[in-house]
């Protein structure tokens, strides 16, 4: 599974093939969210602590909605200098 920085979609493996259907769940834990965002778990934890990233904590585990993470990345786009 590759990260969003490379512009790849959820549910695609590195070769572009569809991922395992069981991997298509809308909720992911922090390790998967960090991998998809192309950063470390510690950065994601800091973003959660600062409430800068959307997350859920219904139990002892942090959960992230894949669609919300995609939207969060798109909202934080920086325009290039002309």
Secondary structure as GFF3:
##gff-version 3
##sequence-region A 1 82
A	DSSP	three_ten_helix	4	6	.	.	.	ID=ss1
A	DSSP	three_ten_helix	21	24	.	.	.	ID=ss2
A	DSSP	beta_strand	27	29	.	.	.	ID=ss3
A	DSSP	alpha_helix	30	37	.	.	.	ID=ss4
A	DSSP	alpha_helix	41	49	.	.	.	ID=ss5
A	DSSP	beta_strand	63	65	.	.	.	ID=ss6
A	DSSP	alpha_helix	66	75	.	.	.	ID=ss7
###
